[in-house]
Amino acid sequence: MAKPHIGTDRLPQAVKNIREQIISLGGEVHFETALKDIKIKDNKVIGISVKPQNGCEYDIETDSLVLAVGHSARDTFEMIYSLGIQMTQKPFSVGARIEHPQKSIDVSQYGKFAGNPNLGAADYKLAVHLKNGRGVYTFCMCPGGNVVAAASEDDSLVTNGMSNFARDGVNANSALLVGVDTNDFGSEHPLAGVEFQRKLEKAAFRLGGENYFAPVQRVEDFLNSRKSKNIGSVKPTYSPGITPCNLDDCLPKCITDSMREGIVLMDRKLKGFSYPDAILTAVESRSSSPVRIMRDDSMQSVSVQGLYPCGEGAGYAGGIISAAVDGVKCAEKIITT
């Protein structure tokens, strides 16, 4: 009851309703239209240039631009950087998706009450702190859900997770993530975190067979640092397909070693978390934005007046709700400015 779930299958209609409400209030929605440039004069926003997918670029005059682009808008990050707008690296987390039988999670959480239709599919949220200073935690847990493809660039592989409203799938999945700091990026460039992500995603693509099949590994094999040759009782839900492998071949040792230690410690909190046939699917690299576009107390960019970096992509939120709240705060600032 405390965590209402809309379901990925119901989300499109909800988004459509939001769009129709915006239009009814006088707003416009421009589909398949990319932001190409921000027009700046005397350090103030005076307009933007946009380009439809099958049309000519055109300008829109404005003195207020809310930049709520999400954590994967790499082309926009690059454009922002080229304009000299102040931005910086930001820590985030990487790892893989882990899948268990939903029934085993239900038993671990509900005990003798597992299977009661009034309870629904059980979820979990786990976190441990390691002696090496890194944190390992689960994120975006999807009861009765699927692991899904989420790449935004060619020749790259990225995973995510989803659950339909009924949460009635055979498997449970969540991201199993390890914190990475700016020291891991190997460069002080503001976009070094993006390149760190990209390197892992391309390695996962190659390991999977360069056909957008995801590299997967049984947890027992992963814990013993050996290549998986086949799949056991847990059938991966990732589509279009999977390739059994050794995830050490696409993730840094500091990440895989931390994941191993984390799985063992989490099993003490949730019995069965280290289930031998549980499946790890790589790579989960988009947990949050790798950059922060710097802003001041007015919610505006420290470089350009009228530019409002907002939400997860701008580095000021870590999920759906916090991003929405940040959007409300930006709107309030614009209204009162």
LUMKENU-479070 format. One record per residue (C-alpha): residue in three letters; x negated, z, y negated. Coordinates in steps of 0.02 Angstrom, whole numbers, padded with zeros to 5 digits, always signed. Each point is the difference from the previous one (the first is absolute). Layout:
<nodes>
ALAXZY...
</nodes>
This chain:
<nodes>
MET+00000+00000+00000ALA-00146+00035-00116LYS-00076-00172+00031PRO+00139-00131-00013HIS-00048-00166+00078ILE+00073-00165-00057GLY-00072-00109+00138THR-00096-00162-00018ASP+00152-00097+00064ARG+00108+00068-00142LEU-00131-00011-00136PRO+00028-00185-00047GLN+00181+00034-00049ALA-00052+00153-00100VAL-00130-00101-00095LYS+00128-00138-00030ASN+00119+00129-00074ILE-00137+00064-00116ARG-00036-00178-00056GLU+00184-00036-00033GLN+00014+00159-00101ILE-00150-00052-00107ILE+00078-00171-00030SER+00169+00077-00044LEU-00088+00101-00136GLY-00082-00155-00076GLY-00162-00005+00096GLU-00079-00152+00082VAL-00088-00023+00167HIS-00125-00142+00017PHE-00033-00038+00184GLU-00161-00079+00063THR-00080+00024-00171ALA-00177+00067-00021LEU-00073+00094-00146LYS-00150-00106-00053ASP-00057+00078-00164ILE+00035+00139-00124LYS-00003-00054-00182ILE-00092+00129-00106LYS-00028+00005-00188ASP-00083+00143-00094ASN+00001+00100+00163LYS+00189-00015+00013VAL+00108-00094+00125ILE+00088-00146-00083GLY+00057-00095+00155ILE-00035-00061+00175SER-00025-00166+00088VAL+00092-00029+00164LYS+00004-00145+00122PRO+00140-00044+00122GLN-00059-00056+00171ASN+00064-00177-00031GLY+00000-00009-00188CYS-00102+00004-00158GLU-00077+00154-00076TYR+00094+00072-00149ASP-00012+00148-00119ILE+00116+00148-00028GLU-00016+00100-00161THR+00002+00189+00019ASP-00082+00155-00072SER+00030+00106+00156LEU-00060-00046+00175VAL+00027+00116+00148LEU-00132-00044+00128ALA+00079+00062+00162VAL-00083-00121+00119GLY-00024+00100+00160HIS-00161+00045+00090SER-00038-00175+00068ALA+00007-00106-00158ARG-00182-00051+00010ASP+00018-00156-00107THR+00075+00107-00138PHE-00137+00131+00016GLU-00128-00139-00023MET+00092-00069-00150ILE+00010+00174-00079TYR-00186+00024+00026SER-00040-00170-00077LEU+00096+00050-00157GLY-00111+00154-00022ILE+00142+00122+00027GLN-00076+00166+00055MET+00019+00037+00185THR-00097+00101+00127GLN-00025+00021+00186LYS+00114+00121+00091PRO-00012+00088+00169PHE+00127-00050+00133SER+00012+00005+00191VAL-00023-00120+00145GLY+00028+00005+00187ALA+00124-00071+00124ARG+00180+00015+00058ILE+00028+00114+00150GLU+00149-00025+00117HIS+00074+00124+00124PRO+00158-00004+00105GLN+00139+00066-00113LYS+00067+00105+00144SER-00166+00093+00013ILE+00004+00040-00187ASP+00180+00061+00020VAL-00051+00117+00142SER-00150+00066-00098GLN+00106+00037-00153TYR+00170+00046+00074GLY-00047+00073+00170LYS+00153+00023+00110PHE+00112-00072-00136ALA-00087-00171+00007GLY+00126-00137+00025ASN+00140+00086-00093PRO+00084-00139-00101ASN+00029+00118-00147LEU-00189+00016-00025GLY-00050-00182-00004ALA-00178-00061+00021ALA-00131+00134-00038ASP-00137-00027-00127TYR-00161+00091-00041LYS-00127+00024-00139LEU-00176+00055+00045ALA-00160+00033-00095VAL-00170+00073+00043HIS-00160+00029-00099LEU-00163-00037+00089LYS-00170+00081-00016ASN-00070-00165-00064GLY+00106+00024-00155ARG+00126-00136+00038GLY+00186+00023+00020VAL+00099-00083+00140TYR+00189-00010-00013THR+00154-00094+00054PHE+00097-00099-00130CYS+00159-00103-00006MET+00062+00062+00169CYS+00132-00118+00072PRO+00110+00076+00136GLY+00066-00129+00122GLY-00087-00134-00102ASN-00118-00147+00009VAL-00177-00038-00057VAL+00010-00153-00113ALA-00116-00131-00074ALA-00038+00025-00185ALA-00145-00114-00046SER+00004-00073-00175GLU-00151-00116+00017ASP-00051-00136+00122ASP-00117+00046+00143SER+00037+00185-00019LEU+00097+00124+00105VAL+00095+00150-00068THR+00127+00112+00088ASN+00144+00104-00064GLY+00150+00087+00077MET+00190-00005-00014SER+00157+00075+00076ASN+00176-00069+00000PHE+00142+00115-00051ALA+00043+00044+00180ARG-00180+00048+00041ASP+00039-00049+00179GLY-00160-00092+00048VAL-00100+00050+00153ASN-00158+00047-00096ALA-00043+00116-00143ASN-00141-00050-00115SER-00094+00063-00151ALA-00158-00038-00095LEU-00149+00102+00058LEU-00110+00004-00153VAL-00170+00063-00055GLY-00039+00031-00182VAL-00133-00111-00079ASP-00086+00040-00164THR-00076-00114-00130ASN-00171+00042+00075ASP+00053-00099+00154PHE+00024-00161-00099GLY-00184-00037-00027SER+00024-00055-00180GLU+00057+00069-00167HIS+00099-00158-00042PRO+00182+00042-00040LEU+00060-00117+00137ALA-00122+00062+00133GLY+00142+00089+00091VAL+00092-00166+00015GLU-00153-00078+00080PHE-00016+00148+00117GLN+00179-00030+00058ARG-00027-00187+00014LYS-00154+00023+00109LEU+00096+00107+00125GLU+00149-00118+00002LYS-00107-00153+00035ALA-00093+00093+00137ALA+00167+00045+00081PHE+00055-00182-00012ARG-00157-00059+00089LEU+00012+00136+00132GLY+00180-00044+00036GLY-00047-00180+00039GLU+00018-00084-00171ASN+00182-00042+00037TYR+00084+00149-00087PHE+00010+00098+00163ALA-00039+00182-00036PRO-00144+00092+00086VAL+00069+00146+00101GLN-00076+00139+00107ARG+00070+00132+00115VAL-00031+00175-00068GLU-00090+00054+00160ASP-00119-00148-00018PHE-00020+00034-00185LEU-00046+00182+00029ASN-00131-00057+00126SER-00066-00141-00112ARG+00033-00135+00129LYS+00088-00166-00016SER+00179-00009+00060LYS+00024-00134+00132ASN+00187+00018+00019ILE+00153+00091-00064GLY+00081+00148+00088SER+00174+00073-00010VAL+00015-00013-00189LYS+00037-00180-00048PRO-00060-00047-00176THR+00137-00055-00118TYR-00111-00103-00116SER+00047-00183-00015PRO-00058-00140+00017GLY-00112+00075+00135ILE-00143+00117+00044THR-00179-00006+00067PRO-00068+00150+00099CYS-00171+00044-00069ASN-00112+00138-00068LEU+00047+00052-00177ASP-00179+00053-00032ASP-00031-00187-00022CYS+00107-00010-00157LEU-00002+00174-00076PRO-00151+00096-00066LYS-00071+00136+00112CYS+00040+00134-00128ILE+00183-00050+00012THR+00014-00015+00189ASP-00097+00161+00032SER+00116+00091-00120MET+00154-00077+00083ARG-00060+00059+00170GLU-00026+00177-00057GLY+00165-00004-00093ILE+00099-00059+00153VAL-00068+00144+00105LEU+00040+00129-00134MET+00173-00073-00031ASP+00040+00012+00185ARG-00014+00189-00019LYS+00138-00009-00131LEU+00109-00131+00084LYS-00015-00001+00188GLY-00024-00177+00066PHE-00076-00072-00158SER-00155-00047+00101TYR+00107-00078+00137PRO-00119-00116+00095ASP+00112-00154-00009ALA+00043+00022-00184ILE-00050-00155-00098LEU-00107-00020-00155THR+00027-00160-00099ALA-00122-00048-00139VAL-00020-00007-00141GLU+00102+00110-00118SER-00087-00025-00166ARG+00135+00002-00135SER+00049+00183-00002SER-00017+00005-00190SER-00080-00097-00141PRO-00190-00017-00004VAL+00002-00004-00192ARG+00067+00098-00146ILE+00043-00089-00163MET-00041+00132-00129ARG+00140+00062-00114ASP+00026+00140-00126ASP+00136+00130-00029SER+00115-00134-00071MET-00007-00086+00172GLN-00084-00149-00085SER-00165-00080+00045VAL-00148+00078-00089SER-00056-00178-00039VAL+00160-00088-00054GLN+00151+00071-00091GLY+00166-00052+00077LEU-00070-00016+00176TYR+00074+00130+00119PRO-00096+00011+00166CYS+00130+00071+00117GLY+00025+00060+00177GLU-00104-00021+00156GLY-00095-00158-00043ALA-00059+00073-00165GLY-00064+00153+00092TYR+00130+00127-00056ALA+00109+00023+00154GLY-00020+00021+00187GLY+00166-00056+00071ILE+00175-00063-00035ILE+00070+00154-00086SER-00151+00040-00109ALA-00009-00183-00053ALA+00184+00003-00049VAL-00025+00159-00102ASP-00149-00079-00088GLY+00110-00149-00043VAL+00130+00115-00077LYS-00135+00084-00104CYS-00065-00168-00063ALA+00177-00054-00047GLU+00027+00161-00097LYS-00162-00025-00096ILE+00050-00178-00047ILE+00172+00056-00057THR-00069+00139-00110THR-00149-00095-00071
</nodes>
